[in-house]
Amino acid sequence: MSDVLHQMAGVPGIVGTLVYGPGGEVIASEFPGIFDAAVLREVSALLADDTIIMKELAGEGAFLDLRYSGGRVIVRPFQEGAFVVLCTTAINFQLLHLTLTQAARKLGRSPLEASSPGQKTPAGVTIPGLPAIRARLKRAIVAQIGPIGEMVFEQIWKTWASAPPGKEGIAELVEQLATEIDEDSAKREFVNEARGIVA
């Protein structure tokens, strides 16, 4: 996926691009260093949570074109997520549209982070609602231990996703995540929230 975004970054007029998952989590990003990663995560979460925006993005080939002084932001969905592209006003929109369509097709042919937002785990077990569960658990652990939680979550998820036994295995994932929280009250809060998420 990083290769796809890197190629897109070479299109004249594109300032930066990222892909977010169904829960608003940033899956991959190709933005210059001057852009704060926390702000990009916040923008992605807001876009994913906005029901009006999601309604506009319904249907194949749909996109959202947000114009502002000095540039444009294009939001284009695909499979279990969406592209967010920041452009200058000089962008060739036809070229951008073609680039996004090709990128969406490439990602559509390959497993989108097999160890992340896909419904089917590498072990072949289908867990209904897994992409949303993943996104919400990730946000819950980050809320308790801060930005480092993203890295912690990804490491634990990768191990867990390699051979989960089924829905009951999500309880094991929650347990593993909870061990990363030192404070007892915060740990209890996380476990209670996580149980609500996976119920």
C-alpha positions in Angstrom: 0.0 0.0 0.0 2.9 2.4 0.7 4.1 1.8 -2.8 0.7 2.9 -4.2 0.7 6.1 -2.1 4.3 6.8 -3.1 3.4 6.6 -6.7 0.5 8.9 -6.2 2.7 11.4 -4.5 4.6 11.8 -7.8 1.5 13.2 -9.6 1.9 16.9 -10.1 -0.4 18.9 -7.8 -0.7 16.2 -5.1 0.6 17.5 -1.8 -0.1 14.4 0.3 -2.3 11.4 0.5 -3.4 8.8 3.1 -5.7 5.8 3.4 -7.9 5.3 6.4 -9.9 2.2 7.5 -13.6 1.9 8.3 -13.1 3.1 11.8 -11.1 6.1 10.7 -7.7 4.7 11.6 -4.8 5.8 9.3 -3.5 2.7 7.5 -0.9 4.3 5.4 0.2 7.9 4.8 2.4 9.8 2.4 2.5 13.4 3.6 5.4 15.8 4.0 6.9 16.1 7.5 5.4 19.5 8.1 2.0 17.8 8.5 1.3 16.7 12.1 0.5 12.9 12.2 -2.0 13.5 15.1 -3.9 16.0 13.0 -4.1 13.6 10.1 -5.4 10.9 12.4 -8.0 13.3 13.7 -9.1 14.3 10.3 -9.5 10.7 9.2 -11.5 9.8 12.3 -13.8 12.8 11.7 -14.4 11.8 8.0 -15.1 8.2 8.9 -17.6 9.2 11.7 -19.5 11.8 9.6 -22.6 10.0 8.4 -23.4 12.8 5.8 -19.9 12.3 4.3 -20.3 8.5 4.3 -23.6 8.8 2.6 -22.0 11.0 -0.1 -19.3 8.3 -0.6 -21.8 5.5 -1.2 -21.6 3.8 -4.5 -18.7 2.8 -6.8 -16.7 5.7 -8.2 -18.2 8.1 -5.7 -15.9 10.8 -4.2 -16.1 14.0 -2.2 -14.4 17.2 -3.5 -13.8 19.7 -0.7 -12.5 23.0 -2.1 -10.9 25.8 -0.1 -8.7 28.8 -0.7 -5.4 27.4 -2.1 -6.3 23.8 -2.6 -8.7 20.8 -2.6 -9.2 17.7 -0.5 -10.5 14.7 -2.4 -12.0 11.8 -0.4 -12.4 8.6 -2.5 -13.7 5.3 -1.0 -12.5 1.8 -1.8 -13.3 -1.6 -0.3 -12.9 -1.1 3.5 -11.6 2.4 3.6 -11.0 5.6 1.7 -8.2 7.8 0.2 -7.8 11.4 1.4 -5.8 13.4 -1.1 -4.6 17.0 -0.5 -4.1 18.9 -3.8 -3.1 22.3 -5.0 -5.6 24.3 -7.1 -3.4 23.5 -10.2 -4.2 19.7 -10.0 -5.3 18.1 -13.2 -8.5 16.6 -12.0 -8.9 14.1 -14.8 -5.4 12.8 -14.1 -6.1 12.7 -10.4 -9.4 10.8 -10.9 -7.6 8.2 -13.1 -4.8 7.9 -10.6 -7.3 7.3 -7.7 -9.3 4.8 -9.8 -6.1 2.8 -10.6 -5.0 2.9 -7.0 -8.4 1.7 -5.8 -8.2 -1.2 -8.2 -4.7 -2.2 -7.2 -5.8 -2.3 -3.5 -9.0 -4.1 -4.4 -7.0 -6.9 -6.0 -4.7 -7.3 -3.0 -5.6 -8.1 0.6 -5.8 -4.8 2.4 -3.5 -5.3 5.3 -4.4 -9.0 5.8 -3.6 -8.6 9.4 -5.8 -5.6 9.8 -9.1 -4.4 8.4 -10.0 -7.5 6.4 -13.0 -9.6 7.5 -11.1 -12.8 7.0 -8.0 -13.5 9.1 -4.9 -15.2 7.7 -6.1 -18.4 9.4 -9.2 -18.2 7.2 -11.6 -17.6 10.1 -14.4 -15.1 9.2 -15.3 -12.8 12.1 -18.3 -10.6 11.3 -17.6 -6.9 11.9 -13.9 -7.5 12.4 -12.8 -4.2 10.6 -14.9 -2.1 12.9 -13.9 -4.1 16.0 -10.3 -3.6 15.2 -10.6 0.1 14.7 -12.6 0.6 17.9 -10.2 -1.6 20.0 -7.2 0.4 18.6 -8.8 3.7 19.6 -9.6 2.3 23.1 -6.0 1.3 23.8 -4.7 4.6 22.4 -7.1 6.5 24.7 -5.6 4.7 27.7 -1.8 4.7 27.0 -1.4 7.5 24.4 0.1 7.5 20.9 2.4 4.6 21.7 -0.8 2.5 21.8 -0.9 2.5 18.0 2.4 0.7 17.8 1.5 -1.6 20.7 -1.8 -2.4 19.1 -0.2 -3.2 15.7 2.3 -5.6 17.3 -0.2 -7.4 19.4 -2.7 -7.6 16.5 -0.1 -9.0 14.1 0.6 -11.9 16.5 -3.0 -12.5 17.3 -4.2 -12.3 13.7 -1.7 -15.0 12.5 -3.9 -17.8 13.9 -7.1 -16.6 15.8 -9.4 -19.5 16.7 -12.6 -17.5 16.0 -14.8 -14.9 17.8 -13.8 -16.3 21.2 -10.2 -15.4 20.3 -11.1 -11.7 20.4 -11.3 -12.1 24.2 -7.6 -13.2 24.1 -6.7 -10.2 22.1 -8.4 -7.9 24.6 -6.5 -9.7 27.4 -3.2 -9.1 25.7 -4.0 -5.5 25.1 -5.0 -5.0 28.7 -1.6 -6.2 30.0 -0.1 -3.1 28.4 -2.0 -0.8 30.7 -0.2 -0.3 34.1 -2.9 1.6 36.0 -5.6 -0.7 37.4 -8.5 1.7 37.0 -7.5 2.4 33.4 -7.1 -1.3 32.7 -10.6 -1.9 34.1 -12.0 0.9 32.0 -10.4 -0.5 28.9 -11.6 -4.0 29.5 -15.2 -2.8 30.1 -15.1 -0.8 26.9 -13.5 -3.6 24.9 -16.2 -6.1 26.1 -18.8 -3.7 24.8 -17.0 -3.5 21.5 -16.7 -7.2 20.9 -20.0 -8.3 22.4 
